[in-house]
Amino acid sequence: MTGFASRTEEIAPFQVMAILQQAQELAAQGVDVIHLEVGEPDFDTPEPITQAAIKALNEGKTHYTPALGLPELRQAIADFYESRYGVTVSAKHIAITPGASGALLLLMAARLEAGDELLMADPGYPCNRHFARVFEARGRLIPTAAESGFQLTPDQIKQHWNKGSSKAVLMASPANPTGAMISHEALEEIAEQTRQLEGELWVDEIYHGLTYHDAEDAEKSNANTVGKRPQTALALGNDVVVINSFSKYFGMTGWRLGWMVVPEHYIPVIERLAQNLFLAPATPSQYGALAAFSEDSLAIMEQRRLELQQRRDYLLAELPTLGFKIPVIPDGAFYIYADASELTDDTQSFCEQLLQETGVALTPGFDFGEQNANLYVRFAYTTNIERLEQAMCRIKAWLEK
């Protein structure tokens, strides 16, 4: 690593991308690969969004926008919070960013000093702690339990908080890799605990809209789960930061567009950083996103949510018959975090061998943290039921050998 900054040695590869590369290499050799590893459903972007972007391109709308995004898109997002959640948000508090990753990078650049700690759950999305490291801060992983839906609790935050170095808590609901949500009441307790510690609460809501929990599931699910239309964390107060994205619910992964809602006094600094780091979000993506909130687009997304729920329910029934345990029923997103301890004590090798011998691609738990990572795998139900059935048949035959 001679010549490279020392921080690069502490930023691990994103293992799911390595699995994807192996899967693509096999596919290029003619192997029929079933992709259950990457968090990208097989749906194309809804047609109204695509057509809106094409129209903007044809009209020559290809120049820079303001650094924080089109004013009309910031207002459309504010209107969406009002219509969907009944929460009033000023467009002045909203920053449009190059993906949710861009939002988190700007937020960490603005709020974290060298040596600061950002508390987050283990297991969790791996890139977040690496974002913190880029700014000489530390993403501190806190082991979580199935009893809390693999979500942090107020007691854990209080226990692990270091006065002087801990700066903020990053929650995700629904979470990756577990699909687990946290109830509004539980999140309210975390917000209050964080305030008492003089810290900040940041909430990743990029899977909002893709939720499946309903009243019939209430007795089967953990105590921290909520209904299928969860409340946004913005309802907890103006000091809470929310990060969201057009990638998941709106089906715009490749468009690289996200947003965050922050206290108003953050905005001048966020804008200055955005001007220097990104100039502006992609213009065609923003014009496409304006159509994401139309009735036609929302109807398409609701149909897709229902299909994803069918896929989830199929895997919830099938995986235990193969020896996988599911400690937390996923309430949202499109993942199942499965305990494979009855099948292996090394899920990295398990996933690599499974891919090579069956063409089924899964993600080992090693990607998402340290706690029992060698015993877990993530299933992404991002392909249709027929392909899921084929995958289950292949895994069953392989395990029986």
TORRO-760351 format. One line per 4 residues: their letters; for each residue z, y, x of C-alpha. Coordinates in nm, 3 decimals. Example, Ala and Ser with C-alpha at 12.3 -4.5 7.8 and 13.67 -1.06 7.14 Angstrom:
BEGIN
AS> 0.780 -0.450 1.230 | 0.714 -0.106 1.367
This chain:
BEGIN
MTGF> 0.000 0.000 0.000 | -0.027 0.228 0.305 | -0.130 0.577 0.203 | -0.039 0.539 -0.163
ASRT> 0.256 0.711 -0.329 | 0.568 0.493 -0.334 | 0.586 0.517 -0.714 | 0.276 0.300 -0.741
EEIA> 0.468 0.004 -0.601 | 0.706 0.019 -0.901 | 0.435 0.031 -1.166 | 0.355 -0.329 -1.254
PFQV> 0.016 -0.438 -1.387 | -0.021 -0.454 -1.764 | -0.032 -0.834 -1.787 | -0.209 -0.847 -2.121
MAIL> -0.509 -0.676 -1.961 | -0.515 -0.943 -1.690 | -0.512 -1.212 -1.960 | -0.791 -1.026 -2.140
QQAQ> -0.998 -1.015 -1.821 | -0.955 -1.390 -1.771 | -1.051 -1.446 -2.134 | -1.362 -1.232 -2.096
ELAA> -1.462 -1.420 -1.781 | -1.431 -1.750 -1.968 | -1.633 -1.611 -2.258 | -1.905 -1.506 -2.013
QGVD> -1.919 -1.870 -1.901 | -1.980 -1.980 -2.260 | -1.622 -2.068 -2.357 | -1.531 -1.993 -2.718
VIHL> -1.225 -1.773 -2.670 | -0.988 -1.687 -2.956 | -0.824 -1.353 -2.877 | -0.460 -1.338 -2.985
EVGE> -0.351 -1.131 -2.685 | -0.467 -0.771 -2.730 | -0.327 -0.523 -2.982 | -0.659 -0.434 -3.136
PDFD> -0.762 -0.582 -3.475 | -1.117 -0.702 -3.527 | -1.190 -0.427 -3.781 | -1.434 -0.152 -3.695
TPEP> -1.339 0.210 -3.751 | -1.366 0.293 -4.124 | -1.713 0.421 -4.209 | -1.601 0.762 -4.345
ITQA> -1.445 0.841 -4.007 | -1.752 0.732 -3.813 | -1.984 0.930 -4.040 | -1.773 1.242 -4.008
AIKA> -1.794 1.220 -3.629 | -2.172 1.164 -3.640 | -2.210 1.466 -3.868 | -2.009 1.679 -3.624
LNEG> -2.223 1.562 -3.334 | -2.542 1.643 -3.523 | -2.405 1.989 -3.594 | -2.342 2.050 -3.223
KTHY> -1.963 2.033 -3.245 | -1.930 1.901 -2.892 | -1.747 2.184 -2.717 | -1.383 2.218 -2.616
TPAL> -1.127 2.265 -2.889 | -0.790 2.437 -2.834 | -0.565 2.240 -2.600 | -0.339 2.126 -2.885
GLPE> -0.632 2.026 -3.103 | -0.829 2.157 -3.398 | -0.609 2.376 -3.620 | -0.751 2.204 -3.929
LRQA> -0.656 1.861 -3.793 | -0.304 1.975 -3.712 | -0.279 2.101 -4.069 | -0.425 1.776 -4.208
IADF> -0.152 1.580 -4.028 | 0.114 1.815 -4.166 | -0.029 1.764 -4.516 | -0.021 1.386 -4.462
YESR> 0.352 1.397 -4.386 | 0.404 1.589 -4.709 | 0.196 1.357 -4.927 | 0.304 1.025 -4.777
YGVT> 0.667 1.088 -4.687 | 0.765 1.398 -4.881 | 0.860 1.565 -4.552 | 0.757 1.921 -4.477
VSAK> 0.628 1.968 -4.124 | 0.474 2.284 -3.989 | 0.135 2.240 -3.822 | 0.278 2.461 -3.546
HIAI> 0.502 2.169 -3.443 | 0.209 1.927 -3.402 | 0.015 1.860 -3.082 | -0.305 1.652 -3.087
TPGA> -0.333 1.442 -2.771 | -0.562 1.192 -2.594 | -0.397 0.889 -2.757 | -0.027 0.831 -2.808
SGAL> -0.012 0.762 -2.434 | -0.125 1.120 -2.374 | 0.150 1.240 -2.605 | 0.416 1.046 -2.417
LLLM> 0.288 1.167 -2.080 | 0.303 1.529 -2.194 | 0.645 1.479 -2.348 | 0.788 1.321 -2.035
AARL> 0.631 1.585 -1.813 | 0.794 1.852 -2.028 | 1.140 1.701 -2.077 | 1.229 1.465 -1.791
EAGD> 1.352 1.574 -1.449 | 1.348 1.355 -1.140 | 1.630 1.101 -1.175 | 1.664 1.135 -1.553
ELLM> 1.699 0.817 -1.760 | 1.506 0.731 -2.073 | 1.681 0.453 -2.266 | 1.458 0.195 -2.435
ADPG> 1.478 -0.153 -2.580 | 1.408 -0.475 -2.393 | 1.171 -0.621 -2.513 | 0.942 -0.323 -2.560
YPCN> 0.602 -0.174 -2.478 | 0.577 -0.193 -2.097 | 0.380 0.124 -2.020 | 0.654 0.355 -2.148
RHFA> 0.890 0.289 -1.860 | 0.602 0.332 -1.617 | 0.517 0.670 -1.769 | 0.871 0.780 -1.687
RVFE> 0.834 0.657 -1.330 | 0.522 0.871 -1.281 | 0.745 1.176 -1.331 | 1.017 1.040 -1.098
ARGR> 1.239 0.951 -1.393 | 1.359 0.605 -1.492 | 1.287 0.401 -1.801 | 1.609 0.206 -1.845
LIPT> 1.571 -0.121 -2.032 | 1.861 -0.226 -2.252 | 1.869 -0.592 -2.363 | 1.859 -0.624 -2.742
AAES> 1.937 -0.911 -2.978 | 1.764 -1.075 -3.272 | 2.060 -0.979 -3.489 | 1.955 -0.613 -3.464
GFQL> 1.586 -0.695 -3.492 | 1.550 -0.643 -3.116 | 1.627 -0.276 -3.181 | 1.885 -0.064 -3.003
TPDQ> 2.212 0.003 -3.182 | 2.433 0.315 -3.168 | 2.701 0.119 -2.983 | 2.454 0.008 -2.717
IKQH> 2.331 0.363 -2.669 | 2.685 0.488 -2.629 | 2.773 0.204 -2.391 | 2.471 0.252 -2.163
WNKG> 2.456 0.633 -2.172 | 2.517 0.794 -1.833 | 2.637 1.148 -1.867 | 2.436 1.362 -1.629
SSKA> 2.137 1.130 -1.598 | 2.058 0.989 -1.943 | 1.830 1.234 -2.123 | 1.670 1.065 -2.424
VLMA> 1.637 0.746 -2.629 | 1.292 0.611 -2.710 | 1.276 0.393 -3.023 | 0.973 0.222 -3.179
SPAN> 0.947 0.125 -3.544 | 0.757 -0.098 -3.604 | 0.795 -0.216 -3.247 | 0.567 -0.384 -2.999
PTGA> 0.593 -0.681 -2.926 | 0.826 -0.781 -3.210 | 0.677 -0.608 -3.513 | 1.039 -0.531 -3.609
MISH> 1.136 -0.214 -3.789 | 1.462 -0.028 -3.805 | 1.597 0.102 -4.134 | 1.614 0.473 -4.196
EALE> 1.992 0.443 -4.230 | 2.025 0.269 -3.892 | 1.795 0.524 -3.731 | 2.003 0.802 -3.883
EIAE> 2.310 0.658 -3.711 | 2.121 0.647 -3.380 | 2.011 1.008 -3.424 | 2.370 1.115 -3.482
QTRQ> 2.496 0.912 -3.186 | 2.230 1.065 -2.961 | 2.324 1.416 -3.075 | 2.691 1.347 -2.996
LEGE> 2.584 1.245 -2.647 | 2.377 1.567 -2.620 | 2.060 1.364 -2.579 | 1.722 1.354 -2.748
LWVD> 1.574 1.096 -2.988 | 1.205 1.013 -2.954 | 1.053 0.775 -3.208 | 0.724 0.590 -3.165
EIYH> 0.567 0.549 -3.511 | 0.218 0.442 -3.407 | 0.229 0.133 -3.632 | 0.343 0.324 -3.940
GLTY> 0.127 0.227 -4.234 | 0.095 -0.132 -4.110 | 0.408 -0.266 -4.276 | 0.450 -0.578 -4.487
HDAE> 0.815 -0.607 -4.584 | 0.880 -0.607 -4.958 | 1.164 -0.682 -5.197 | 1.089 -1.054 -5.208
DAEK> 1.149 -1.079 -4.833 | 1.478 -0.891 -4.836 | 1.705 -1.194 -4.811 | 1.501 -1.352 -4.529
SNAN> 1.487 -1.051 -4.302 | 1.741 -0.893 -4.070 | 1.977 -0.621 -4.184 | 1.796 -0.338 -4.010
TVGK> 1.464 -0.378 -4.191 | 1.328 -0.153 -4.462 | 1.073 -0.138 -4.743 | 0.698 -0.146 -4.693
RPQT> 0.665 0.235 -4.705 | 0.919 0.341 -4.442 | 1.042 0.695 -4.408 | 0.939 0.892 -4.100
ALAL> 1.206 0.980 -3.847 | 1.110 1.344 -3.899 | 1.325 1.332 -4.211 | 1.628 1.311 -3.981
GNDV> 1.596 1.667 -3.856 | 1.384 1.912 -3.660 | 1.530 1.796 -3.327 | 1.372 1.449 -3.352
VVIN> 1.041 1.391 -3.171 | 0.784 1.160 -3.333 | 0.481 1.012 -3.157 | 0.191 0.871 -3.357
SFSK> -0.170 0.767 -3.308 | -0.502 0.724 -3.484 | -0.549 0.394 -3.300 | -0.362 0.135 -3.504
YFGM> -0.336 0.214 -3.876 | -0.649 0.429 -3.875 | -0.851 0.181 -3.666 | -0.961 0.430 -3.399
TGWR> -0.854 0.255 -3.076 | -1.154 0.355 -2.867 | -1.152 0.714 -2.990 | -0.835 0.785 -2.788
LGWM> -0.661 1.025 -3.020 | -0.294 1.065 -3.102 | -0.038 1.328 -3.187 | 0.325 1.419 -3.161
VVPE> 0.559 1.633 -3.366 | 0.812 1.825 -3.158 | 1.062 2.109 -3.200 | 0.877 2.439 -3.210
HYIP> 1.020 2.564 -2.881 | 0.857 2.268 -2.700 | 0.509 2.378 -2.804 | 0.437 2.654 -2.546
VIER> 0.528 2.419 -2.259 | 0.341 2.123 -2.410 | 0.036 2.347 -2.456 | 0.048 2.472 -2.098
LAQN> 0.073 2.118 -1.966 | -0.210 1.999 -2.191 | -0.434 2.283 -2.071 | -0.382 2.173 -1.713
LFLA> -0.380 1.795 -1.751 | -0.632 1.728 -2.029 | -0.793 2.061 -2.126 | -0.823 1.931 -2.484
PATP> -0.850 1.610 -2.686 | -1.201 1.467 -2.740 | -1.387 1.688 -2.988 | -1.593 1.420 -3.174
SQYG> -1.279 1.211 -3.216 | -1.099 1.501 -3.380 | -1.377 1.567 -3.628 | -1.383 1.198 -3.712
ALAA> -1.006 1.198 -3.759 | -1.032 1.473 -4.020 | -1.186 1.208 -4.248 | -0.904 0.959 -4.178
FSED> -0.690 1.111 -4.453 | -0.960 1.095 -4.723 | -0.908 0.872 -5.027 | -1.197 0.649 -4.918
SLAI> -1.053 0.595 -4.571 | -0.702 0.533 -4.699 | -0.834 0.276 -4.948 | -1.006 0.088 -4.666
MEQR> -0.690 0.093 -4.460 | -0.485 -0.043 -4.748 | -0.726 -0.337 -4.784 | -0.689 -0.405 -4.413
RLEL> -0.311 -0.387 -4.433 | -0.315 -0.655 -4.701 | -0.542 -0.876 -4.491 | -0.314 -0.836 -4.190
QQRR> -0.020 -0.938 -4.408 | -0.204 -1.257 -4.506 | -0.263 -1.333 -4.138 | 0.103 -1.271 -4.059
DYLL> 0.219 -1.497 -4.341 | -0.014 -1.775 -4.227 | 0.124 -1.769 -3.872 | 0.484 -1.745 -3.993
AELP> 0.428 -2.074 -4.174 | 0.230 -2.249 -3.899 | 0.399 -2.154 -3.572 | 0.733 -2.329 -3.643
TLGF> 0.544 -2.655 -3.705 | 0.416 -2.631 -3.346 | 0.761 -2.579 -3.196 | 0.771 -2.199 -3.180
KIPV> 1.083 -2.030 -3.314 | 1.060 -1.686 -3.477 | 1.399 -1.514 -3.441 | 1.288 -1.192 -3.615
IPDG> 1.042 -1.178 -3.904 | 0.797 -0.897 -3.817 | 0.799 -0.621 -4.077 | 0.500 -0.436 -3.938
AFYI> 0.235 -0.393 -3.668 | 0.031 -0.711 -3.603 | 0.248 -0.912 -3.369 | 0.481 -1.209 -3.377
YADA> 0.723 -1.243 -3.087 | 0.785 -1.616 -3.068 | 1.048 -1.814 -2.880 | 0.866 -2.092 -2.692
SELT> 1.177 -2.233 -2.521 | 1.128 -2.574 -2.683 | 0.784 -2.594 -2.521 | 0.824 -2.426 -2.181
DDTQ> 1.055 -2.229 -1.955 | 0.764 -2.043 -1.793 | 0.548 -1.869 -2.052 | 0.336 -1.701 -1.784
SFCE> 0.206 -2.039 -1.667 | 0.205 -2.165 -2.025 | -0.029 -1.887 -2.139 | -0.256 -1.919 -1.838
QLLQ> -0.288 -2.296 -1.882 | -0.336 -2.264 -2.257 | -0.619 -2.017 -2.205 | -0.794 -2.225 -1.942
ETGV> -0.768 -2.552 -2.135 | -0.810 -2.439 -2.497 | -0.964 -2.093 -2.493 | -0.670 -1.947 -2.688
ALTP> -0.540 -1.622 -2.534 | -0.174 -1.523 -2.583 | 0.046 -1.271 -2.404 | 0.352 -1.395 -2.210
GFDF> 0.683 -1.222 -2.273 | 0.694 -1.114 -1.910 | 0.483 -0.814 -2.009 | 0.751 -0.667 -2.235
GEQN> 1.068 -0.665 -2.032 | 1.316 -0.882 -1.847 | 1.541 -1.039 -2.110 | 1.439 -1.407 -2.154
ANLY> 1.081 -1.295 -2.089 | 0.995 -1.638 -1.949 | 1.075 -1.795 -2.287 | 0.871 -1.573 -2.522
VRFA> 0.506 -1.525 -2.611 | 0.341 -1.265 -2.830 | 0.085 -1.363 -3.091 | -0.141 -1.077 -3.202
YTTN> -0.289 -1.165 -3.541 | -0.592 -0.949 -3.476 | -0.858 -1.197 -3.583 | -0.943 -1.354 -3.918
IERL> -0.769 -1.646 -4.086 | -1.044 -1.892 -3.999 | -1.005 -1.815 -3.629 | -0.627 -1.830 -3.658
EQAM> -0.661 -2.177 -3.810 | -0.884 -2.285 -3.522 | -0.632 -2.148 -3.273 | -0.345 -2.339 -3.434
CRIK> -0.549 -2.662 -3.428 | -0.631 -2.615 -3.060 | -0.270 -2.541 -2.967 | -0.145 -2.841 -3.166
AWLE> -0.393 -3.078 -2.998 | -0.306 -2.937 -2.655 | 0.070 -2.974 -2.710 | 0.025 -3.332 -2.828
K> -0.158 -3.437 -2.512
